[in-house]
Amino acid sequence: MRKFELYEFLGFISPGILFLVTLGYIWPTKISELVSKDVTVGGVAVGIIFAYAAGQLLQAIGNLLEHIMWKCCGGKPTDWLRTNKHPLIDTKQLPKVEEGARKMLSDDDFKLNESIGEKGWYSITRQIYALVAAAGQAKRIDTFNANYGLCCGIAASLIVLLFINLICNFKEWQVHLILVVLCGLAIYRLYRFGVTYARELFVQFLQSYNTNKGKE
């Protein structure tokens, strides 16, 4: 069996475990057999598979949540440099990012503004990440991305759990309130990690660009 990557563990397995365990408390009559088995090596492996599968399904809800959240925030943070909807890095750094992208793309006419399409800019940011990763400076970015996936999975699992609890235990308003508050906190952390990921990506891009420029 292959090893799970950090993003897979935090983005899929951890939210899946949280969802299944919490579901066992909310809906014990249906989940009791699943959670009451003796813990064995085989049982742990099966549990991880169930958690991974649940995490994958929860990320479908998470993707919808992301789309709605960033739509309300003027687009994803990596897109803020193009649209100038919100400040992401210092204004003194923006021309340097533009200069670095111009050199990376071998395009002297490149301008960092909305003349670049959303899909085109997404491809450029992926190339920026590839350049940073090739320079061995993507560790912090990957950590932020993994935690972003974790928060997205947690928020999605709490939304589904809230829906299930409303059906199974409608009168338990205290549980509903707790789930709503926890979901709000998870969404806030999702937002923060998204912004931090984007900022770190462009800062490390500048560092890689300045390092390569110094070697010329």
Secondary structure, DSSP 8 states (H G I E B T S, - for coil): -----HHHIIIIIHHHHHHHHHHHHHSHHHHHHHHSS---HHHHHHHHHHHHHHHHHHHHHHHHHHHHHHHHTTS-GGGHHHH-SS--S-TTTHHHHHHHHHHHHT-TT--SSTTS-HHHHHHHHHHHHHHHHHTT--HHHHHHHHHHHHHHHHHHHHHHHHHHHHHH-TT-HHHHHHHHHHHHHHHHHHHHHHHHHHHHHHHHHHHHHHHHHHH-
